[in-house]
Amino acid sequence: MRYICYIWLIYFKQVKGRIYLIPVTLGGDNYQKVIPAKVLDITKALRYFIVEDIRSARRYLRLIDKQFPIDDSVFFELNEHTADSEIEHYLKPLSGGSDIGILSEAGLPCIADPGAKIVALAHTKDIIITPLAGPSSILLALISSGLNGQNFTFNGYLPVKPSDRSARLRELEKRSGEGVAQIFMETPYRNQKMLESILSTCHSDTKLCIAIDITLESEYIRTKRISVWKKDVPVLNDKLVVFVMQ
């Protein structure tokens, strides 16, 4: 009897599904340029998804496979409005052996993305997490900036209130002066205000990388000192932008 129970436990562990961290394009339709073929195959085979936004997830799946069976797939939404108490049942398909994919709206999940909540929960339940390779605007901006890739901090979104934002920028600039590259971002419609705050708050010798629309046809990545940026201020509204400061 003990032997039978042991075999059953082994079988249960074998049939438990895993979570795939699925990369998504940073925009545009040329997904083959940035998503590996093996990753596309895995994504197309999944039928359970935990997503930041259901509509954008469905659009992406139909982009990579025009015949993707949307109606036969299950989508659980996980965003800033999702209560922690709601997410545990999202893992239920795993117990039946089904795999689940986590998708952000763009790039890699769990970076500046609420997917980290479900991954943290999965670790407590001994569920296998498998990250898949794909684009990250944050890392691509850093490696393109010429700033310190050995020591850096991603700060997410800075405060919206101008005075609080300026105070935060001064704090980040101080850290960057100690050799730690500081990465941050803003929503597209507030990008110009962010740049104005940077140019009015930071020292003229501070270096700033502005990385726009990474991997898209309109990609633009430049690193200049603040004093140089002030002479030629780019228009950033409605662009996907990552800032790197040092």
Residue pairs with C-beta under 8 A, 6 or more apart in sequence:
15 96
15 97
16 94
16 95
16 97
16 127
16 128
17 93
17 94
17 95
17 96
17 97
17 98
17 99
17 100
17 127
18 94
18 99
18 100
18 127
18 128
18 129
18 130
19 94
19 99
19 100
19 101
19 102
19 118
19 119
19 122
19 127
19 128
19 129
19 130
20 42
20 43
20 46
20 99
20 100
20 101
20 102
20 130
20 131
20 132
21 101
21 102
21 108
21 109
21 110
21 115
21 119
21 129
21 130
21 131
21 132
22 39
22 42
22 43
22 46
22 49
22 101
22 102
22 103
22 109
22 132
22 134
23 34
23 35
23 39
23 107
23 108
23 109
23 132
23 133
23 134
23 135
23 136
24 60
24 103
24 104
24 105
24 106
24 107
24 134
25 31
25 34
25 35
25 60
25 63
25 106
25 135
25 215
26 34
26 106
26 107
26 135
26 137
26 213
26 214
26 215
26 216
26 240
27 106
27 213
27 215
27 216
27 240
28 215
28 216
28 217
29 63
31 40
31 63
31 64
33 215
34 134
34 135
34 215
35 64
35 134
35 135
36 132
36 133
36 134
39 132
39 133
39 134
40 64
42 101
42 132
43 61
43 64
43 101
44 61
44 64
44 65
44 68
46 73
46 99
46 100
46 101
47 69
47 72
47 73
47 74
47 98
48 73
48 74
48 76
48 93
48 98
48 99
48 100
48 101
49 57
49 73
49 74
49 75
49 76
49 100
49 101
49 102
49 103
50 75
50 76
50 77
50 78
50 90
50 100
50 101
50 102
50 103
50 115
50 118
51 57
51 75
51 76
51 77
51 78
51 102
51 103
52 77
52 78
52 79
52 103
52 104
52 105
52 109
52 113
52 114
52 115
53 77
53 79
53 105
54 75
54 77
56 105
57 75
57 103
58 70
58 75
60 103
61 68
61 70
61 73
62 68
62 70
74 93
76 87
76 90
78 87
78 90
78 102
78 114
78 115
78 117
78 118
79 114
80 114
82 114
84 117
87 117
87 118
87 121
88 121
90 100
90 118
91 100
91 118
91 121
91 122
91 125
91 127
93 100
94 100
94 127
102 109
102 110
102 115
102 118
102 119
103 109
104 110
104 111
104 113
104 115
105 113
106 137
106 240
107 134
107 135
107 136
107 137
107 138
108 131
108 134
108 135
108 136
109 115
110 116
110 119
111 136
111 138
111 154
112 138
112 154
112 156
112 157
112 185
119 129
122 129
123 129
135 214
135 215
137 185
137 211
137 214
137 240
137 242
138 154
138 183
138 185
138 242
140 211
140 214
140 215
141 183
141 209
141 211
141 214
141 221
141 242
141 243
141 244
142 149
142 152
142 181
142 183
142 244
143 149
144 209
144 211
144 214
144 221
145 181
145 209
145 211
145 221
145 223
145 244
145 246
146 209
146 223
147 181
147 207
147 209
147 223
147 244
147 245
147 246
148 179
148 180
148 181
148 246
149 181
151 179
151 180
151 181
152 180
152 181
152 182
152 183
152 244
153 175
153 180
153 181
153 182
153 183
154 183
154 184
155 172
155 182
155 183
155 184
156 184
156 185
157 184
157 185
157 186
157 187
158 165
158 168
158 169
158 184
158 186
158 194
159 165
159 167
159 168
160 190
162 193
162 197
165 194
165 197
166 197
166 200
166 201
169 197
169 198
169 201
169 202
170 201
170 202
172 182
172 184
172 245
173 182
173 201
173 202
173 203
173 206
173 245
175 182
176 182
176 206
176 245
176 246
177 206
179 246
180 246
181 244
181 245
181 246
182 244
182 245
182 246
183 242
183 243
183 244
183 245
184 242
184 243
184 245
185 241
185 242
185 243
186 193
186 194
186 241
186 243
188 236
188 237
188 238
188 239
188 240
188 241
189 237
189 238
191 236
191 237
191 238
191 239
191 241
192 235
192 236
192 237
194 236
194 243
195 210
195 229
195 233
195 234
195 236
198 208
198 226
198 243
198 245
199 226
199 229
199 230
199 233
202 208
202 226
202 245
203 226
204 225
204 226
204 227
204 230
205 225
205 226
205 227
206 225
206 226
206 245
206 246
207 223
207 224
207 225
207 226
207 245
207 246
208 223
208 224
208 225
208 226
208 229
208 243
208 244
208 245
209 221
209 222
209 223
209 243
209 244
209 245
210 220
210 221
210 222
210 223
210 229
210 234
210 236
210 241
210 243
211 220
211 221
211 241
211 242
211 243
211 244
212 218
212 219
212 220
212 221
212 234
212 236
212 239
212 240
212 241
213 219
213 220
213 239
213 240
214 221
214 240
214 242
216 240
218 239
220 234
223 244
